[in-house]
Amino acid sequence: MTPEEVSKMLRQVRRGRMSVEDAVDRLRDLPYQDLGYAKIDHHRPLRHGLPEVILARGKQPEQVEGIVRGMLRNRYNVLITRGDQPLFERVRKLAPSAEFHPLSGAIVIYRDRKIRGKGKIMVVSAGTSDIPVAEEALVTAEVMGNRVESLYDVGVAGIHRLLSHSRRMRDARVVIVAAGMEGALPSVVGGMVGAPVIAVPTSVGYGASFRGLAGLLGMLNSCSPNVAVVNIDNGFGAGYIASMINRL
């Protein structure tokens, strides 16, 4: 609840349009709502400018439903990461407008589609196998109120595919690059653009890639100084950080 919403509620109480009991009931959930198994941080948008996000993996479907039900009391978008089709069917009963992105497993309930980012975020994947992680970054950035474009399957094994889109990348305020194998693509992109590049190592590759560890180490040792790195397969983290940069 924003300060403006609190003021509006108090005016409604003074004018007799809302009872004191109802106002107290709404304020009771501030700054967080304790469900026992989860504490919903309703004030996170006031601190970060971005709402709390639900990680579905590891939670019972009933727990996700309870968290969603609590978050729907606010006006912010709801993002559930690492979900699946059965969970989506349950969420859709609470919010018929919910959208499912099967590649990334993201479930989105839009309450506000206003663009708040100051520029464009470009999401790039090295290969087709990296798209699920890239899509998680893309959906996260969109939910956070950004204009996002994607550029997929432009890895260094066919560098001409990337070079033909250099103008599009230079127009971006932030670039996210998801890559597996040896993780070389973020360094190349970093040398082409004058913007922050957020590198996302993916767990794509053969035996010596060690489920993304080789790509992670390669990105951490990038010679392009505008490259920063998130954890393996952390498309959500990349999209979130890109959104914060794009709002500065």
JOBELQUI-V844122 format. One record per residue. N is the residue number from 1. RES is the residue in one small letter. SS is DSSP state (h for helix, s for strand, l for the rest). OMEGA is omega in whole degrees, -180 to 180 (none if undefined). D_FIRST is the distance of its C-alpha to the first C-alpha in whole Angstrom. Layout:
# JOBELQUI-V844122
n: (N | N)
res: (RES | RES)
ss: (SS | SS)
omega: (OMEGA | OMEGA)
d_first: (D_FIRST | D_FIRST)
This chain:
# JOBELQUI-V844122
n: (1 | 2 | 3 | 4 | 5 | 6 | 7 | 8 | 9 | 10 | 11 | 12 | 13 | 14 | 15 | 16 | 17 | 18 | 19 | 20 | 21 | 22 | 23 | 24 | 25 | 26 | 27 | 28 | 29 | 30 | 31 | 32 | 33 | 34 | 35 | 36 | 37 | 38 | 39 | 40 | 41 | 42 | 43 | 44 | 45 | 46 | 47 | 48 | 49 | 50 | 51 | 52 | 53 | 54 | 55 | 56 | 57 | 58 | 59 | 60 | 61 | 62 | 63 | 64 | 65 | 66 | 67 | 68 | 69 | 70 | 71 | 72 | 73 | 74 | 75 | 76 | 77 | 78 | 79 | 80 | 81 | 82 | 83 | 84 | 85 | 86 | 87 | 88 | 89 | 90 | 91 | 92 | 93 | 94 | 95 | 96 | 97 | 98 | 99 | 100 | 101 | 102 | 103 | 104 | 105 | 106 | 107 | 108 | 109 | 110 | 111 | 112 | 113 | 114 | 115 | 116 | 117 | 118 | 119 | 120 | 121 | 122 | 123 | 124 | 125 | 126 | 127 | 128 | 129 | 130 | 131 | 132 | 133 | 134 | 135 | 136 | 137 | 138 | 139 | 140 | 141 | 142 | 143 | 144 | 145 | 146 | 147 | 148 | 149 | 150 | 151 | 152 | 153 | 154 | 155 | 156 | 157 | 158 | 159 | 160 | 161 | 162 | 163 | 164 | 165 | 166 | 167 | 168 | 169 | 170 | 171 | 172 | 173 | 174 | 175 | 176 | 177 | 178 | 179 | 180 | 181 | 182 | 183 | 184 | 185 | 186 | 187 | 188 | 189 | 190 | 191 | 192 | 193 | 194 | 195 | 196 | 197 | 198 | 199 | 200 | 201 | 202 | 203 | 204 | 205 | 206 | 207 | 208 | 209 | 210 | 211 | 212 | 213 | 214 | 215 | 216 | 217 | 218 | 219 | 220 | 221 | 222 | 223 | 224 | 225 | 226 | 227 | 228 | 229 | 230 | 231 | 232 | 233 | 234 | 235 | 236 | 237 | 238 | 239 | 240 | 241 | 242 | 243 | 244 | 245 | 246 | 247 | 248)
res: (m | t | p | e | e | v | s | k | m | l | r | q | v | r | r | g | r | m | s | v | e | d | a | v | d | r | l | r | d | l | p | y | q | d | l | g | y | a | k | i | d | h | h | r | p | l | r | h | g | l | p | e | v | i | l | a | r | g | k | q | p | e | q | v | e | g | i | v | r | g | m | l | r | n | r | y | n | v | l | i | t | r | g | d | q | p | l | f | e | r | v | r | k | l | a | p | s | a | e | f | h | p | l | s | g | a | i | v | i | y | r | d | r | k | i | r | g | k | g | k | i | m | v | v | s | a | g | t | s | d | i | p | v | a | e | e | a | l | v | t | a | e | v | m | g | n | r | v | e | s | l | y | d | v | g | v | a | g | i | h | r | l | l | s | h | s | r | r | m | r | d | a | r | v | v | i | v | a | a | g | m | e | g | a | l | p | s | v | v | g | g | m | v | g | a | p | v | i | a | v | p | t | s | v | g | y | g | a | s | f | r | g | l | a | g | l | l | g | m | l | n | s | c | s | p | n | v | a | v | v | n | i | d | n | g | f | g | a | g | y | i | a | s | m | i | n | r | l)
ss: (l | l | h | h | h | h | h | h | h | h | h | h | h | h | l | l | l | l | l | h | h | h | h | h | h | h | h | l | l | l | l | s | s | s | l | l | l | l | s | s | s | l | l | h | h | h | h | h | l | l | l | l | l | s | s | l | l | l | l | l | h | h | h | h | h | h | h | h | h | h | h | l | l | l | l | l | l | s | s | s | s | l | l | l | h | h | h | h | h | h | h | h | h | h | l | l | l | l | s | s | s | l | l | l | l | s | s | s | s | l | l | l | l | l | l | l | l | l | l | s | s | s | s | s | s | l | l | h | h | h | h | h | h | h | h | h | h | h | h | h | h | h | h | l | l | l | s | s | s | s | s | l | l | l | l | h | h | h | h | h | h | h | h | l | l | h | h | h | h | h | l | l | l | s | s | s | s | s | s | l | l | l | l | l | h | h | h | h | h | h | h | h | l | l | l | s | s | s | s | s | s | l | l | l | l | l | h | h | h | h | h | h | h | h | h | h | h | h | h | h | l | l | l | l | l | l | s | s | s | s | l | l | l | l | h | h | h | h | h | h | h | h | h | h | h | h | h | l)
omega: (-178 | 176 | 179 | 180 | 177 | 179 | 179 | -180 | 179 | 176 | 179 | 177 | -179 | -178 | 177 | -179 | 177 | -180 | 177 | -180 | 179 | 179 | 179 | 180 | 179 | -179 | -178 | -178 | -179 | 0 | 176 | -179 | -176 | 178 | -177 | 179 | -180 | 176 | -175 | -177 | -177 | -178 | -178 | 177 | 178 | -179 | -174 | -171 | -178 | -177 | 175 | -179 | -178 | 170 | -175 | -176 | -179 | 178 | 172 | 179 | 180 | 178 | 178 | 179 | -180 | 179 | 179 | -179 | 178 | -178 | -180 | 177 | 176 | -175 | -174 | 175 | 178 | 178 | 175 | 180 | 177 | 176 | 178 | -176 | 178 | 178 | 178 | 180 | 178 | -180 | -178 | 176 | 176 | -177 | -177 | -179 | -178 | 180 | 179 | 177 | -170 | -179 | -178 | -175 | -179 | 175 | -174 | 170 | -178 | 171 | -175 | -180 | -179 | 177 | -179 | 178 | -175 | -179 | -178 | 171 | 179 | 178 | -174 | 173 | 179 | -179 | 177 | 180 | 179 | -174 | 179 | 178 | 178 | 180 | 177 | 177 | -178 | -179 | 179 | -179 | 178 | -180 | -180 | 173 | -179 | 171 | -172 | 173 | -179 | 177 | -171 | 176 | 180 | -176 | -173 | 178 | 175 | -169 | 179 | 179 | 178 | -175 | -179 | 179 | -175 | -179 | 179 | -179 | -180 | 179 | -176 | 176 | 175 | 177 | 174 | -179 | 177 | -177 | 174 | -179 | -179 | 175 | -174 | -170 | -180 | 179 | 179 | 180 | 179 | 178 | -177 | -173 | 176 | -178 | 174 | 177 | 178 | -176 | 179 | 175 | 178 | -179 | -180 | 178 | -180 | -170 | -174 | 175 | 176 | 176 | 175 | -178 | 179 | 178 | 178 | -179 | 178 | 180 | 178 | 179 | -178 | 177 | 176 | -172 | 179 | -179 | 171 | -170 | 171 | -175 | -178 | 178 | -177 | 177 | 179 | -180 | 179 | 179 | -180 | -179 | 178 | 179 | 179 | 178 | -176 | 179 | -176 | none)
d_first: (0 | 4 | 7 | 8 | 6 | 7 | 10 | 11 | 10 | 13 | 15 | 15 | 16 | 19 | 20 | 21 | 18 | 16 | 18 | 17 | 17 | 15 | 12 | 13 | 13 | 9 | 9 | 11 | 10 | 8 | 9 | 11 | 12 | 16 | 18 | 21 | 22 | 19 | 16 | 13 | 11 | 7 | 7 | 10 | 9 | 8 | 12 | 13 | 12 | 13 | 11 | 13 | 16 | 19 | 22 | 24 | 27 | 28 | 26 | 27 | 26 | 25 | 23 | 21 | 21 | 19 | 16 | 16 | 16 | 13 | 11 | 12 | 9 | 7 | 8 | 10 | 13 | 15 | 18 | 20 | 23 | 27 | 27 | 30 | 31 | 31 | 27 | 26 | 28 | 26 | 23 | 24 | 24 | 21 | 20 | 23 | 22 | 22 | 24 | 27 | 28 | 31 | 33 | 30 | 28 | 25 | 23 | 20 | 18 | 17 | 14 | 15 | 18 | 18 | 20 | 18 | 21 | 24 | 27 | 28 | 28 | 31 | 32 | 35 | 37 | 40 | 42 | 41 | 40 | 37 | 35 | 33 | 32 | 32 | 30 | 27 | 26 | 27 | 24 | 22 | 22 | 22 | 19 | 17 | 18 | 22 | 25 | 27 | 31 | 33 | 37 | 38 | 42 | 43 | 44 | 47 | 49 | 49 | 48 | 49 | 46 | 44 | 46 | 46 | 42 | 42 | 41 | 38 | 37 | 38 | 35 | 32 | 30 | 29 | 32 | 31 | 34 | 35 | 39 | 41 | 44 | 45 | 42 | 44 | 42 | 39 | 42 | 43 | 40 | 39 | 43 | 42 | 39 | 37 | 34 | 32 | 33 | 31 | 34 | 33 | 36 | 37 | 39 | 41 | 45 | 48 | 49 | 49 | 46 | 45 | 41 | 40 | 41 | 44 | 41 | 39 | 42 | 43 | 40 | 39 | 43 | 42 | 44 | 41 | 39 | 36 | 36 | 33 | 33 | 31 | 32 | 34 | 32 | 29 | 28 | 24 | 24 | 26 | 24 | 21 | 23 | 24 | 21 | 20 | 24 | 23 | 21 | 22)
